[in-house]
Amino acid sequence: MTCGMGINMKKTGIMGGTFNPIHNGHLMLASEALRQFRLDEVLFMPCGVPYMKSRQKVESGQTRAEMTALAIQDKPHFTLSTIELEQSGSTYTYQTLERLRREDPDTEYYFIVGADSLFHMKEWKCPERIFASCCILAAVRGDITGGEMEERIRMMRREYRADIRLLRTPCVNISSSDIRCRVAAGESIDGDVPEPVKAYIERRGLYR
């Protein structure tokens, strides 16, 4: 699929993830995708039961959705989508993308991923159906060279006819797992999550 070819089609980014918790790195990535590719909106989509993380302790879908809503409440181009939380069982990206395209065929979808996700997409369920349903916006990360990224993109284009674009972003060293560890240790997470999310974590006693 080649995006950007439709006339007057809506351009929607998808920022998926566990969001356990959502943090400022997620928001920066979505903001850069919105700006660089002139998207109309970005859907923030907490996953339901993440089949690749099924053995990890993940907060409830409602809790993660509430944190996501707090994080984007003052950003008019960001929207919470609970489509995956409403499904039972494991959730798969290809199924979500195909459902979105069936329900709104006049929209082009841009799936936003980090470099680490791009390097593992071949291991995802039905990657060929993911690439057929959207453009991939892959964020360059500091510890992966531009040459490595370009080679991986060329390989995926050959194998899947994938439409993959590089997303240039500042280097932000924030991860949800690190935030959880620091909360558990009683350390500060100031500057890593939006203030309303920090207050929610403290109020609910999450990750203690």
C-alpha positions in Angstrom: 0.0 0.0 0.0 1.3 3.5 -0.9 -0.1 6.2 1.3 -0.5 9.8 0.3 -2.1 9.0 -3.1 -5.8 9.4 -2.2 -7.4 12.7 -3.1 -8.9 14.5 -0.1 -8.5 11.4 2.1 -8.2 11.8 5.8 -4.8 11.0 7.2 -4.9 9.3 10.6 -1.9 8.2 12.6 -2.1 5.3 15.0 -0.1 5.2 18.2 -0.6 1.8 19.7 0.9 0.3 22.8 0.4 -1.1 26.2 0.7 2.4 27.7 1.6 1.0 31.1 2.0 3.9 31.7 1.8 6.4 28.8 4.7 8.8 28.9 6.1 11.9 27.3 8.1 9.9 24.8 4.9 8.6 23.3 3.5 12.1 23.1 6.6 13.4 21.4 6.6 10.6 18.9 2.9 11.3 18.0 3.5 15.1 17.8 6.4 14.6 15.4 4.4 12.3 13.2 1.5 14.7 13.1 3.8 17.6 12.1 6.2 15.8 9.7 3.5 13.9 7.8 0.7 16.5 8.1 -1.7 14.1 9.7 -5.2 15.1 10.6 -5.2 13.3 13.8 -3.5 10.6 15.9 -5.4 7.8 17.5 -3.9 6.7 20.8 -4.9 3.0 21.1 -4.1 1.1 24.3 -3.9 -2.6 23.4 -6.2 -5.1 25.1 -4.5 -8.4 25.9 -1.0 -8.0 24.4 -0.2 -11.5 23.2 3.5 -10.8 23.2 3.4 -9.6 26.8 0.9 -12.0 28.2 3.2 -13.1 31.0 3.9 -9.5 32.2 1.9 -7.7 34.9 -0.2 -5.2 33.0 -2.7 -2.8 34.5 -6.3 -3.1 33.5 -7.5 -1.7 30.2 -9.6 0.8 32.0 -6.7 2.1 34.0 -4.5 2.4 31.0 -7.2 4.1 29.0 -7.8 6.6 31.8 -4.2 7.5 32.0 -4.1 7.9 28.2 -7.1 10.2 28.2 -5.5 12.3 30.9 -2.3 12.5 28.9 -3.9 13.8 25.7 -6.8 15.8 27.2 -5.4 19.2 26.1 -4.2 18.1 22.6 -7.0 18.6 20.1 -5.5 16.4 17.3 -5.0 13.4 19.7 -7.9 11.0 20.3 -8.3 8.0 22.5 -9.5 4.8 20.8 -10.6 1.9 22.9 -11.2 -0.4 19.9 -8.7 -3.0 21.1 -9.8 -2.8 24.7 -13.3 -3.8 23.6 -12.1 -7.1 22.1 -11.9 -10.3 24.1 -8.8 -12.4 24.0 -5.5 -11.5 22.4 -5.4 -8.5 20.1 -3.5 -8.4 16.8 -2.5 -5.3 14.9 -3.4 -6.6 11.5 -7.0 -7.3 12.7 -7.4 -3.8 14.1 -6.0 -2.1 10.9 -8.3 -4.2 8.7 -11.3 -3.3 10.8 -10.5 0.4 10.7 -10.2 0.3 6.9 -13.5 -1.5 6.5 -15.3 1.0 8.7 -13.7 4.0 7.2 -12.4 3.3 3.7 -11.8 7.0 3.0 -9.0 7.3 5.6 -5.3 6.6 5.1 -3.7 5.0 8.2 -0.1 5.7 9.3 1.1 3.2 12.0 3.7 4.9 14.2 6.5 2.6 15.6 9.9 2.9 17.1 13.0 1.4 15.5 13.0 -1.5 17.9 9.4 -2.4 16.8 10.3 -2.1 13.1 13.1 -4.6 13.6 10.7 -7.2 15.2 7.7 -6.7 12.9 8.4 -9.9 11.0 7.7 -11.7 14.2 4.2 -10.1 14.6 1.1 -11.9 13.6 0.5 -11.7 9.8 3.0 -8.9 9.1 2.1 -8.9 5.4 -1.5 -7.9 6.3 -0.2 -5.1 8.5 1.9 -3.7 5.6 -1.0 -4.0 3.2 -3.2 -1.9 5.4 -1.1 1.1 6.3 2.0 3.1 5.9 4.6 2.6 8.6 6.2 5.6 10.2 9.4 4.3 11.9 11.2 6.5 14.4 15.0 6.6 14.2 16.6 5.7 17.5 20.1 6.7 18.7 21.5 3.2 19.2 20.5 2.0 15.7 22.4 3.5 12.8 20.8 5.1 9.8 22.4 2.4 7.6 20.8 -0.4 9.7 17.4 1.3 9.4 17.7 1.8 5.6 18.8 -1.8 5.1 15.9 -3.1 7.2 13.5 -0.9 5.3 14.8 -2.1 1.9 14.4 -5.7 3.0 10.8 -5.2 4.1 10.0 -3.3 0.9 11.3 -6.2 -1.2 9.6 -8.9 0.9 6.3 -7.2 1.7 6.1 -4.3 -0.7 5.8 -2.2 2.5 5.5 1.6 2.5 7.8 2.6 5.3 8.9 6.2 6.0 11.5 7.4 8.4 10.2 9.6 11.3 12.9 12.0 12.6 12.6 12.6 16.3 14.8 13.9 19.1 16.4 11.3 21.3 14.2 10.7 24.3 15.4 8.1 26.8 12.1 7.2 28.5 10.5 3.8 28.9 7.4 2.6 30.7 9.3 -0.2 32.4 11.8 2.3 33.8 9.0 4.5 35.0 7.4 1.5 36.8 10.7 0.6 38.4 11.3 4.2 39.7 7.8 4.4 41.1 8.3 1.1 42.9 11.5 2.5 44.3 9.9 5.7 45.4 11.9 7.8 42.9 10.7 10.8 41.0 9.1 10.6 37.6 8.8 14.3 37.1 9.2 15.3 33.5 8.7 11.7 32.2 4.9 11.6 32.3 2.3 14.4 32.0 1.4 15.9 35.4 -2.2 14.5 35.3 -0.8 11.0 34.7 1.7 11.4 37.6 -1.1 12.5 39.9 -3.3 9.5 38.8 -0.5 7.1 39.5 0.1 8.5 42.9 -3.6 8.7 43.7 -4.2 5.1 42.7 -1.0 3.7 44.2 0.0 2.1 40.9 3.3 0.2 40.4 4.0 0.2 44.1 
